[in-house]
């Protein structure tokens, strides 16, 4: 249960008496003599109650209430009033105050009001957290697309890990979406309002690597004109994404390991240590422990980076997601290029499902854009690899229903007529393929 209380009163004896009562009853108490100081130090989503006198120099209790209401209408505020202030306090309750206590009040009266207010606050914060989780799931579903079991598992893992202050290693083939997953880990976590800094370790010349990561002072080396903030320092409070971490030079791996252990850096040419707070997310295609055994990567750094690991499946292992992804990329390309969204034939869909997609999602996106431009078909015909006939039929069925829903803008009756399916059968198939009518209501029927 929540137990935080902020007391705002300009009279020291009252502050001290209230603090003594509340502390003996197990409350965590913070005292302020002025409302302005309380507002300056009040954390966002404060998990407690504000207890404030009405009459104070400077900003009074009613003005404090109005500002707190502007910031968070559900934050409980209990006002302390003199006898002559009771009518004013009653009006304040109509304006959002939780309760008022007329001086002098007994400890029992104060504790009863506080406990009721804290119970209400706990319910409000729990409800907010549930809504935020639901919103995050919806946003993540729209970002990391796919209804395959592996993608559903990946989204759950991303949501869980986004809230934890641990380093994460992302493993996946080229084009499988490693940077997008890293970005989601940042955007859906508590560091979302801080910098997200992406560094491609394979693209930085070895002689410039240290300056890029750690920064430098003026004159630290030939050509170092002026002070420069490095990537790690710039990302303070946020996330550093180290892509292709296996390409990092061994000499720099030692220094990165030290940063992770000590949480501080030194710019080139400086002896001053700078404290930093960054989350490290690294991405790699090969297994870092295999690289360590081959002498190309430090084993201790591999363990430090791999507190938690996310494996991104290649597209060939989740072929049931191909029609949805191709449709998504086609719509975005058509909007960007001012073209119509082409309709896939059954033969073209078969080509998509049979292709091996060595470039993964990135290759699929490029293919969709080329088709929107009319440059070529969706994919070269090939032999399905690791895909049963049943799986291919399921993917084709999902594509046909999705296309019909889009053409008819979610009109279920029209879809039933086109596909010659009874309502119950269509509902069952839509549920199995993760298709929701509301997703198609606002879509424009494709032409061409």
DRENMI-57229 format. One record per residue (C-alpha): y, x, z; residue number from 1; residue in one letter. Coordinates in Angstrom, 1 decimal, decimal comma. Each point is the difference from the previous one (the first is absolute). Layout:
N
(zanu (Y; X; Z); NUM; 'A') ...
//
This chain:
448
(zanu (0,0; 0,0; 0,0); 1; 'X') (zanu (3,6; 1,1; -0,7); 2; 'X') (zanu (1,9; 1,2; 3,1); 3; 'X') (zanu (3,3; 1,5; -1,3); 4; 'X') (zanu (3,3; -1,2; 1,3); 5; 'X') (zanu (3,5; 1,1; -0,7); 6; 'X') (zanu (2,6; -0,8; 2,6); 7; 'X') (zanu (3,7; 0,0; -1,0); 8; 'X') (zanu (2,5; -0,5; 2,9); 9; 'X') (zanu (3,2; 1,8; 0,9); 10; 'X') (zanu (-0,6; -0,3; 3,8); 11; 'X') (zanu (-2,1; 2,9; 1,2); 12; 'X') (zanu (-1,4; -1,7; 3,1); 13; 'X') (zanu (-1,4; -2,9; -2,1); 14; 'X') (zanu (-1,5; 2,5; -2,5); 15; 'X') (zanu (-1,7; 1,9; 2,8); 16; 'X') (zanu (-1,3; -3,1; 1,8); 17; 'X') (zanu (-1,5; -1,5; -3,2); 18; 'X') (zanu (-1,5; 3,4; -1,0); 19; 'X') (zanu (-1,7; 0,2; 3,4); 20; 'X') (zanu (-1,4; -3,5; -0,2); 21; 'X') (zanu (-1,3; 0,4; -3,5); 22; 'X') (zanu (-1,4; 3,5; 0,5); 23; 'X') (zanu (-2,0; -1,1; 3,1); 24; 'X') (zanu (-1,4; -2,9; -2,2); 25; 'X') (zanu (-1,2; 2,4; -2,7); 26; 'X') (zanu (2,8; -0,4; -2,6); 27; 'X') (zanu (1,4; 2,9; -2,1); 28; 'X') (zanu (3,7; -0,2; 0,6); 29; 'X') (zanu (3,0; 1,5; -1,8); 30; 'X') (zanu (3,5; -0,4; 1,4); 31; 'X') (zanu (3,4; -0,2; -1,8); 32; 'X') (zanu (3,5; -0,5; 1,4); 33; 'X') (zanu (1,5; -1,1; -3,3); 34; 'X') (zanu (-1,3; -2,2; -2,8); 35; 'X') (zanu (1,2; 2,5; -2,7); 36; 'X') (zanu (-2,3; 2,7; 1,4); 37; 'X') (zanu (-2,9; -2,4; 0,0); 38; 'X') (zanu (0,5; -0,9; -3,6); 39; 'X') (zanu (0,3; 3,7; -1,0); 40; 'X') (zanu (-3,4; 0,9; 1,5); 41; 'X') (zanu (-1,9; -3,2; -0,6); 42; 'X') (zanu (-3,1; 0,7; -2,2); 43; 'X') (zanu (-0,8; -2,3; -2,9); 44; 'X') (zanu (-2,7; -2,6; 0,9); 45; 'X') (zanu (0,6; 0,7; 3,7); 46; 'X') (zanu (-3,2; -1,3; 1,8); 47; 'X') (zanu (1,7; -1,5; 3,0); 48; 'X') (zanu (2,8; -2,0; 1,5); 49; 'X') (zanu (3,8; 0,5; 0,5); 50; 'X') (zanu (1,4; -0,9; 3,4); 51; 'X') (zanu (3,8; -0,1; -0,2); 52; 'X') (zanu (3,0; -0,9; 2,1); 53; 'X') (zanu (2,5; -2,3; -1,7); 54; 'X') (zanu (3,3; 1,4; 1,3); 55; 'X') (zanu (0,3; 3,7; -0,8); 56; 'X') (zanu (2,9; 2,2; -1,2); 57; 'X') (zanu (0,1; 0,7; -3,8); 58; 'X') (zanu (-2,8; -2,0; -1,7); 59; 'X') (zanu (-1,0; -2,8; 2,3); 60; 'X') (zanu (-3,4; -1,6; 0,3); 61; 'X') (zanu (0,7; -2,8; -2,5); 62; 'X') (zanu (1,1; 2,5; -2,6); 63; 'X') (zanu (-3,1; 2,1; 0,7); 64; 'X') (zanu (-2,1; -3,2; -0,5); 65; 'X') (zanu (1,7; -0,7; -3,3); 66; 'X') (zanu (-0,7; 3,6; -1,3); 67; 'X') (zanu (-3,6; -0,1; 1,2); 68; 'X') (zanu (-0,5; -3,3; -1,7); 69; 'X') (zanu (1,3; 1,5; -3,2); 70; 'X') (zanu (-2,5; 2,8; 0,3); 71; 'X') (zanu (-3,0; -1,9; 1,2); 72; 'X') (zanu (0,2; -3,8; 0,6); 73; 'X') (zanu (-3,3; 0,1; 1,9); 74; 'X') (zanu (1,0; 2,6; 2,6); 75; 'X') (zanu (0,1; -1,7; 3,4); 76; 'X') (zanu (3,3; 0,4; 1,8); 77; 'X') (zanu (0,4; -1,1; 3,6); 78; 'X') (zanu (3,6; -0,4; 1,2); 79; 'X') (zanu (1,2; 0,7; 3,6); 80; 'X') (zanu (2,9; -2,3; 0,9); 81; 'X') (zanu (2,3; -0,8; 2,9); 82; 'X') (zanu (0,4; -3,6; 1,1); 83; 'X') (zanu (3,0; -0,7; -2,2); 84; 'X') (zanu (-1,8; 1,3; -3,0); 85; 'X') (zanu (-2,9; -2,6; 0,0); 86; 'X') (zanu (1,5; -2,3; -2,7); 87; 'X') (zanu (0,6; 3,0; -2,1); 88; 'X') (zanu (-3,6; 1,2; 0,5); 89; 'X') (zanu (-1,3; -3,4; -1,0); 90; 'X') (zanu (2,0; 0,2; -3,3); 91; 'X') (zanu (-1,4; 3,6; -0,4); 92; 'X') (zanu (-3,6; -1,4; 0,2); 93; 'X') (zanu (0,8; -2,4; -2,9); 94; 'X') (zanu (1,2; 3,1; -1,8); 95; 'X') (zanu (-3,3; 1,9; 0,5); 96; 'X') (zanu (-0,2; 1,3; 3,6); 97; 'X') (zanu (-3,4; -0,3; 1,5); 98; 'X') (zanu (1,1; -0,8; 3,5); 99; 'X') (zanu (2,8; 0,5; 2,6); 100; 'X') (zanu (-0,2; 0,8; 3,7); 101; 'X') (zanu (2,8; -0,9; 2,3); 102; 'X') (zanu (1,0; 2,7; 2,5); 103; 'X') (zanu (-1,2; 0,5; 2,6); 104; 'X') (zanu (-3,6; -0,4; -1,1); 105; 'X') (zanu (-3,3; 0,8; 1,7); 106; 'X') (zanu (-2,4; 2,6; -1,3); 107; 'X') (zanu (-2,6; -2,7; -0,5); 108; 'X') (zanu (2,4; -2,0; -2,2); 109; 'X') (zanu (0,7; 3,1; -2,1); 110; 'X') (zanu (-3,6; 1,0; -0,3); 111; 'X') (zanu (-1,1; -3,5; -1,1); 112; 'X') (zanu (2,6; -0,1; -2,7); 113; 'X') (zanu (-0,8; 3,5; -1,2); 114; 'X') (zanu (-3,7; -0,6; -0,2); 115; 'X') (zanu (0,4; -3,2; -2,1); 116; 'X') (zanu (2,4; 1,8; -2,3); 117; 'X') (zanu (-2,3; 3,0; -0,4); 118; 'X') (zanu (-2,9; -2,3; -0,9); 119; 'X') (zanu (2,1; -1,6; -2,7); 120; 'X') (zanu (1,0; 3,4; -1,3); 121; 'X') (zanu (-3,6; 1,1; -0,2); 122; 'X') (zanu (-0,9; -3,1; -2,1); 123; 'X') (zanu (2,9; 0,6; -2,3); 124; 'X') (zanu (-0,8; 3,7; -0,6); 125; 'X') (zanu (-3,7; -0,8; -0,5); 126; 'X') (zanu (0,9; -2,7; -2,6); 127; 'X') (zanu (2,3; 2,4; -1,8); 128; 'X') (zanu (-2,7; 2,7; -0,1); 129; 'X') (zanu (-2,5; -2,5; -1,5); 130; 'X') (zanu (2,5; -1,1; -2,6); 131; 'X') (zanu (0,9; 3,6; -0,8); 132; 'X') (zanu (-3,7; 0,9; -0,4); 133; 'X') (zanu (-0,5; -3,0; -2,4); 134; 'X') (zanu (3,1; 1,0; -2,0); 135; 'X') (zanu (-1,3; 3,6; -0,2); 136; 'X') (zanu (-3,4; -1,1; -1,2); 137; 'X') (zanu (1,7; -2,2; -2,7); 138; 'X') (zanu (2,3; 2,9; -1,1); 139; 'X') (zanu (-2,9; 2,5; 0,0); 140; 'X') (zanu (-2,2; -2,4; -2,1); 141; 'X') (zanu (2,8; -0,1; -2,5); 142; 'X') (zanu (0,3; 3,8; 0,0); 143; 'X') (zanu (-3,6; 1,3; 0,1); 144; 'X') (zanu (-1,5; -2,3; -2,5); 145; 'X') (zanu (-3,7; -0,9; -0,1); 146; 'X') (zanu (-2,5; -2,5; 1,4); 147; 'X') (zanu (-2,9; 2,4; 0,0); 148; 'X') (zanu (-1,6; 0,6; 3,4); 149; 'X') (zanu (1,1; 3,7; -0,1); 150; 'X') (zanu (3,6; -1,0; -0,5); 151; 'X') (zanu (-0,1; -2,6; 2,7); 152; 'X') (zanu (-1,3; 2,6; 2,3); 153; 'X') (zanu (2,6; 2,5; -1,1); 154; 'X') (zanu (2,8; -2,5; 0,7); 155; 'X') (zanu (-1,3; -0,6; 3,5); 156; 'X') (zanu (-0,2; 3,7; 0,7); 157; 'X') (zanu (3,6; 0,6; -1,3); 158; 'X') (zanu (1,4; -2,8; 2,2); 159; 'X') (zanu (-1,8; 1,5; 3,1); 160; 'X') (zanu (0,9; 3,6; -0,7); 161; 'X') (zanu (3,6; -0,8; -0,9); 162; 'X') (zanu (0,6; -0,9; 3,7); 163; 'X') (zanu (-1,6; 3,2; 1,4); 164; 'X') (zanu (1,8; 3,4; 0,4); 165; 'X') (zanu (-2,8; 2,0; -1,5); 166; 'X') (zanu (-0,2; 2,2; -3,1); 167; 'X') (zanu (-1,9; -1,5; -2,9); 168; 'X') (zanu (-1,9; 1,7; -2,8); 169; 'X') (zanu (-0,4; -2,1; -3,2); 170; 'X') (zanu (-2,8; 0,9; -2,4); 171; 'X') (zanu (-0,2; -1,3; -3,5); 172; 'X') (zanu (-0,2; 1,0; -3,7); 173; 'X') (zanu (3,1; 0,5; -2,2); 174; 'X') (zanu (1,8; -3,2; -0,7); 175; 'X') (zanu (-1,8; -2,0; 2,8); 176; 'X') (zanu (3,3; -0,8; 1,8); 177; 'X') (zanu (0,1; 2,6; 2,8); 178; 'X') (zanu (3,8; 0,1; 0,2); 179; 'X') (zanu (0,2; -3,8; 0,0); 180; 'X') (zanu (-2,4; -0,2; 3,0); 181; 'X') (zanu (2,1; 2,7; 1,8); 182; 'X') (zanu (3,1; -2,0; -0,6); 183; 'X') (zanu (-1,6; -3,1; 1,4); 184; 'X') (zanu (-1,1; 1,9; 3,1); 185; 'X') (zanu (3,7; 0,9; 0,5); 186; 'X') (zanu (1,6; -3,3; -1,1); 187; 'X') (zanu (-2,2; -2,2; 2,2); 188; 'X') (zanu (0,4; 2,2; 3,1); 189; 'X') (zanu (2,7; 0,7; 2,7); 190; 'X') (zanu (1,4; 2,8; -2,1); 191; 'X') (zanu (0,9; -2,3; -3,0); 192; 'X') (zanu (3,8; 0,4; 0,5); 193; 'X') (zanu (-0,2; 3,8; 0,0); 194; 'X') (zanu (-0,5; 2,4; -3,0); 195; 'X') (zanu (-3,2; 0,1; -2,1); 196; 'X') (zanu (-0,1; 3,4; -1,6); 197; 'X') (zanu (-2,6; 0,7; -2,7); 198; 'X') (zanu (-0,9; 3,6; -0,8); 199; 'X') (zanu (-2,4; 0,9; -2,8); 200; 'X') (zanu (-1,5; 3,3; 1,2); 201; 'X') (zanu (-1,3; 0,9; -3,5); 202; 'X') (zanu (3,5; -0,2; -1,5); 203; 'X') (zanu (1,8; 2,4; 2,2); 204; 'X') (zanu (-0,1; 3,8; -0,9); 205; 'X') (zanu (-1,6; 2,0; 2,7); 206; 'X') (zanu (3,1; 2,2; 0,6); 207; 'X') (zanu (2,1; -3,2; 0,6); 208; 'X') (zanu (-2,4; -1,8; 2,1); 209; 'X') (zanu (1,2; 1,0; 3,4); 210; 'X') (zanu (3,7; -0,6; -0,9); 211; 'X') (zanu (-0,9; -3,5; -1,3); 212; 'X') (zanu (-1,9; -1,0; 3,2); 213; 'X') (zanu (2,0; 1,8; 2,7); 214; 'X') (zanu (3,5; 0,4; -1,6); 215; 'X') (zanu (2,1; 3,2; 0,2); 216; 'X') (zanu (3,2; 1,4; 1,3); 217; 'X') (zanu (2,7; 1,5; -2,3); 218; 'X') (zanu (-1,1; 3,4; -1,2); 219; 'X') (zanu (-3,6; -0,3; 1,2); 220; 'X') (zanu (-1,1; 1,3; -3,4); 221; 'X') (zanu (1,4; 0,9; -3,4); 222; 'X') (zanu (1,6; -3,2; -1,4); 223; 'X') (zanu (0,1; -1,8; 3,4); 224; 'X') (zanu (3,6; -1,2; -0,2); 225; 'X') (zanu (0,9; -2,2; 3,0); 226; 'X') (zanu (-2,3; -1,7; 2,5); 227; 'X') (zanu (-2,7; -2,3; -1,3); 228; 'X') (zanu (-1,9; -2,6; 2,0); 229; 'X') (zanu (-3,8; 0,1; -0,7); 230; 'X') (zanu (-2,3; -2,9; -0,7); 231; 'X') (zanu (-1,4; 0,0; 3,5); 232; 'X') (zanu (3,3; 0,0; 1,8); 233; 'X') (zanu (1,4; -2,6; -2,4); 234; 'X') (zanu (-2,9; -2,4; 0,8); 235; 'X') (zanu (0,8; 0,1; 3,8); 236; 'X') (zanu (-1,1; -3,3; 1,5); 237; 'X') (zanu (-1,9; -1,0; -3,2); 238; 'X') (zanu (-2,9; 1,1; -2,1); 239; 'X') (zanu (-0,9; 3,0; -2,2); 240; 'X') (zanu (-2,5; -0,6; -2,7); 241; 'X') (zanu (-1,7; 3,2; -1,2); 242; 'X') (zanu (-1,7; -0,8; -3,3); 243; 'X') (zanu (-2,6; 2,3; -1,3); 244; 'X') (zanu (-0,1; 1,8; 3,3); 245; 'X') (zanu (-2,9; 2,1; -1,2); 246; 'X') (zanu (2,5; 1,9; -2,2); 247; 'X') (zanu (2,1; 1,2; 2,9); 248; 'X') (zanu (0,0; 3,8; 0,3); 249; 'X') (zanu (-2,1; 1,4; 2,9); 250; 'X') (zanu (3,1; 1,7; 1,5); 251; 'X') (zanu (1,8; -3,3; 0,1); 252; 'X') (zanu (-3,0; -1,7; 1,5); 253; 'X') (zanu (0,3; 2,2; 3,1); 254; 'X') (zanu (3,7; -1,0; 0,4); 255; 'X') (zanu (-0,8; -3,7; -0,5); 256; 'X') (zanu (-2,7; 0,1; 2,6); 257; 'X') (zanu (2,6; 1,5; 2,4); 258; 'X') (zanu (2,4; -2,8; -0,7); 259; 'X') (zanu (-2,6; -2,7; 0,6); 260; 'X') (zanu (-0,9; 1,7; 3,3); 261; 'X') (zanu (3,4; 0,8; 1,3); 262; 'X') (zanu (2,1; -2,7; -1,6); 263; 'X') (zanu (2,8; 2,5; -0,9); 264; 'X') (zanu (1,1; 2,1; -2,9); 265; 'X') (zanu (2,2; 3,0; -0,8); 266; 'X') (zanu (2,1; 0,2; -3,2); 267; 'X') (zanu (-0,4; 3,1; -2,0); 268; 'X') (zanu (2,5; 2,6; 1,2); 269; 'X') (zanu (0,4; -1,7; 3,4); 270; 'X') (zanu (-1,5; 0,7; 3,4); 271; 'X') (zanu (0,9; -3,4; 1,4); 272; 'X') (zanu (-2,8; -2,5; 0,5); 273; 'X') (zanu (0,7; -3,6; -1,0); 274; 'X') (zanu (-2,0; -2,9; 1,5); 275; 'X') (zanu (-1,3; -2,5; -2,5); 276; 'X') (zanu (-1,8; -3,2; 0,2); 277; 'X') (zanu (-2,0; -0,7; -3,2); 278; 'X') (zanu (-3,2; -1,7; -0,9); 279; 'X') (zanu (-2,1; 2,0; -2,5); 280; 'X') (zanu (-1,9; -1,9; -2,7); 281; 'X') (zanu (-2,0; 2,3; -2,3); 282; 'X') (zanu (-1,8; -0,8; -3,2); 283; 'X') (zanu (-2,8; 1,9; -1,7); 284; 'X') (zanu (-2,6; -0,5; -2,8); 285; 'X') (zanu (-2,6; 2,5; 1,3); 286; 'X') (zanu (-1,6; 0,1; 3,5); 287; 'X') (zanu (2,2; 2,3; 2,1); 288; 'X') (zanu (-2,9; 1,2; 2,0); 289; 'X') (zanu (-1,8; 1,0; -3,2); 290; 'X') (zanu (3,2; 1,8; -1,0); 291; 'X') (zanu (0,0; 1,7; 3,4); 292; 'X') (zanu (-3,6; 1,2; -0,3); 293; 'X') (zanu (1,0; 1,5; -3,4); 294; 'X') (zanu (2,9; 1,9; 1,7); 295; 'X') (zanu (2,7; -2,0; -1,8); 296; 'X') (zanu (1,2; -2,0; 3,0); 297; 'X') (zanu (0,4; 0,5; 3,7); 298; 'X') (zanu (-2,7; -1,9; 1,9); 299; 'X') (zanu (2,2; -0,5; 3,1); 300; 'X') (zanu (2,8; -1,5; -2,2); 301; 'X') (zanu (-2,6; -2,3; -1,6); 302; 'X') (zanu (-1,0; -1,4; 3,4); 303; 'X') (zanu (3,6; -0,4; 1,0); 304; 'X') (zanu (0,9; -2,0; -3,1); 305; 'X') (zanu (-3,2; -2,1; 0,1); 306; 'X') (zanu (0,5; -1,9; 3,2); 307; 'X') (zanu (-0,6; -3,1; -2,1); 308; 'X') (zanu (-1,3; -0,1; -3,6); 309; 'X') (zanu (0,5; -2,6; -2,6); 310; 'X') (zanu (-2,2; 0,1; -3,1); 311; 'X') (zanu (1,4; -1,7; -3,1); 312; 'X') (zanu (-2,7; -1,3; -2,3); 313; 'X') (zanu (0,2; 0,9; -3,7); 314; 'X') (zanu (0,6; -2,9; -2,3); 315; 'X') (zanu (-3,5; 0,2; -1,4); 316; 'X') (zanu (-1,3; -0,9; 3,5); 317; 'X') (zanu (2,0; -3,2; 0,2); 318; 'X') (zanu (-0,2; -1,4; -3,5); 319; 'X') (zanu (0,5; -3,6; 1,3); 320; 'X') (zanu (3,6; 0,9; 0,6); 321; 'X') (zanu (0,7; 1,1; -3,6); 322; 'X') (zanu (1,0; -3,4; -1,4); 323; 'X') (zanu (2,5; -0,6; 2,9); 324; 'X') (zanu (1,5; 3,5; -0,3); 325; 'X') (zanu (0,3; -0,1; -3,8); 326; 'X') (zanu (1,7; -3,4; 0,2); 327; 'X') (zanu (2,4; 1,3; 2,7); 328; 'X') (zanu (0,9; 3,1; -2,0); 329; 'X') (zanu (0,4; -2,0; -3,2); 330; 'X') (zanu (2,4; -2,5; 1,6); 331; 'X') (zanu (2,1; 2,8; 1,4); 332; 'X') (zanu (0,1; 1,9; -3,3); 333; 'X') (zanu (0,9; -3,2; -1,9); 334; 'X') (zanu (2,9; -0,7; 2,4); 335; 'X') (zanu (1,3; 3,6; -0,2); 336; 'X') (zanu (-0,3; 0,2; -3,8); 337; 'X') (zanu (1,1; -3,6; -0,8); 338; 'X') (zanu (-3,4; -0,8; -1,7); 339; 'X') (zanu (-2,4; -2,9; 0,4); 340; 'X') (zanu (-3,2; 0,4; 2,1); 341; 'X') (zanu (-2,9; 0,4; -2,4); 342; 'X') (zanu (-3,1; -2,2; 0,6); 343; 'X') (zanu (-3,4; 1,8; 0,4); 344; 'X') (zanu (-2,9; -1,1; -2,1); 345; 'X') (zanu (-3,5; 0,1; 1,5); 346; 'X') (zanu (-0,8; 3,0; -2,2); 347; 'X') (zanu (3,0; 1,9; 1,3); 348; 'X') (zanu (-0,8; -0,8; 3,6); 349; 'X') (zanu (-3,5; 1,3; -0,7); 350; 'X') (zanu (1,5; 3,3; -1,2); 351; 'X') (zanu (2,1; 0,2; 3,1); 352; 'X') (zanu (-3,0; -0,5; 2,3); 353; 'X') (zanu (-2,2; 2,5; -1,9); 354; 'X') (zanu (2,5; 2,8; -0,1); 355; 'X') (zanu (-0,5; 2,8; 2,5); 356; 'X') (zanu (3,7; 0,5; 0,9); 357; 'X') (zanu (0,1; 3,7; 0,8); 358; 'X') (zanu (3,7; -0,3; 0,6); 359; 'X') (zanu (-0,6; -3,0; 2,4); 360; 'X') (zanu (2,8; -2,5; 0,7); 361; 'X') (zanu (2,7; 2,2; -1,6); 362; 'X') (zanu (-2,0; 0,0; -3,3); 363; 'X') (zanu (-0,4; -3,8; 0,2); 364; 'X') (zanu (3,7; -0,5; 0,5); 365; 'X') (zanu (0,7; 2,2; -3,0); 366; 'X') (zanu (-2,5; -1,9; -2,1); 367; 'X') (zanu (1,6; -3,3; 1,0); 368; 'X') (zanu (3,4; 1,2; -1,1); 369; 'X') (zanu (-1,3; 1,2; -3,3); 370; 'X') (zanu (-1,6; -3,4; -0,6); 371; 'X') (zanu (3,3; -1,7; 0,8); 372; 'X') (zanu (1,7; 2,3; -2,6); 373; 'X') (zanu (-2,7; -0,9; -2,5); 374; 'X') (zanu (-1,0; 3,6; -0,4); 375; 'X') (zanu (-3,8; -0,4; 0,5); 376; 'X') (zanu (-2,7; -2,1; 1,6); 377; 'X') (zanu (-0,6; -0,1; 3,8); 378; 'X') (zanu (-2,7; 2,7; 0,0); 379; 'X') (zanu (-2,6; 1,8; -2,1); 380; 'X') (zanu (-3,3; -1,8; 0,0); 381; 'X') (zanu (-2,6; 1,7; 2,1); 382; 'X') (zanu (-3,1; -0,5; 2,1); 383; 'X') (zanu (0,4; -1,4; 3,5); 384; 'X') (zanu (-0,7; 2,6; 2,6); 385; 'X') (zanu (-1,4; -1,2; 3,4); 386; 'X') (zanu (0,9; -3,6; -0,8); 387; 'X') (zanu (-2,7; -2,7; 0,0); 388; 'X') (zanu (0,0; -2,9; -2,4); 389; 'X') (zanu (0,7; -2,3; 2,9); 390; 'X') (zanu (3,1; 2,0; 1,1); 391; 'X') (zanu (1,3; 0,0; -3,6); 392; 'X') (zanu (-0,5; -3,8; -0,2); 393; 'X') (zanu (1,8; -0,5; 3,3); 394; 'X') (zanu (3,0; 2,1; -1,1); 395; 'X') (zanu (0,2; -1,9; -3,4); 396; 'X') (zanu (-0,2; -3,3; 1,8); 397; 'X') (zanu (2,8; 1,0; 2,4); 398; 'X') (zanu (2,1; 1,1; -3,0); 399; 'X') (zanu (-0,5; -3,3; -1,8); 400; 'X') (zanu (1,0; -2,1; 3,0); 401; 'X') (zanu (3,0; 2,2; 0,7); 402; 'X') (zanu (1,2; -0,2; -3,6); 403; 'X') (zanu (-0,4; -3,8; 0,0); 404; 'X') (zanu (1,9; -0,4; 3,3); 405; 'X') (zanu (2,8; 2,2; -1,4); 406; 'X') (zanu (0,2; -1,9; -3,3); 407; 'X') (zanu (0,2; -3,4; 1,8); 408; 'X') (zanu (2,2; 1,3; 2,9); 409; 'X') (zanu (-2,5; -1,0; 2,7); 410; 'X') (zanu (-0,7; -3,5; -1,4); 411; 'X') (zanu (-3,5; -0,4; 1,3); 412; 'X') (zanu (-0,7; -3,1; -2,1); 413; 'X') (zanu (1,0; 1,8; -3,2); 414; 'X') (zanu (-2,2; 3,0; 0,9); 415; 'X') (zanu (-3,0; -2,4; 0,7); 416; 'X') (zanu (0,5; -1,5; -3,4); 417; 'X') (zanu (0,3; 3,3; -1,8); 418; 'X') (zanu (-3,0; 1,6; 1,7); 419; 'X') (zanu (-2,0; -3,2; 0,2); 420; 'X') (zanu (-0,7; 0,4; 3,7); 421; 'X') (zanu (-0,2; -2,6; 2,7); 422; 'X') (zanu (2,6; 0,3; 2,8); 423; 'X') (zanu (-2,5; 1,2; 2,7); 424; 'X') (zanu (-1,5; 2,7; -2,3); 425; 'X') (zanu (3,4; 1,3; -0,9); 426; 'X') (zanu (1,1; 0,1; 3,7); 427; 'X') (zanu (-3,1; 1,9; 0,9); 428; 'X') (zanu (0,5; 2,5; -2,8); 429; 'X') (zanu (3,7; 0,5; 0,8); 430; 'X') (zanu (-0,9; 0,6; 3,7); 431; 'X') (zanu (-2,7; 2,5; -0,9); 432; 'X') (zanu (2,4; 2,0; -2,3); 433; 'X') (zanu (2,9; -0,2; 2,4); 434; 'X') (zanu (2,2; -2,1; -2,3); 435; 'X') (zanu (2,6; -2,3; 1,6); 436; 'X') (zanu (1,8; -2,7; -2,0); 437; 'X') (zanu (3,4; 0,7; 1,6); 438; 'X') (zanu (0,0; 3,5; -1,5); 439; 'X') (zanu (0,3; -1,4; -3,4); 440; 'X') (zanu (2,5; -2,8; 0,5); 441; 'X') (zanu (3,1; 2,1; -0,9); 442; 'X') (zanu (-1,6; 2,0; -2,8); 443; 'X') (zanu (1,2; -0,4; -3,5); 444; 'X') (zanu (-2,8; -0,9; -2,5); 445; 'X') (zanu (-0,6; 3,0; -2,2); 446; 'X') (zanu (0,4; -0,2; -3,7); 447; 'X') (zanu (-1,4; 2,2; -2,8); 448; 'X') 
//
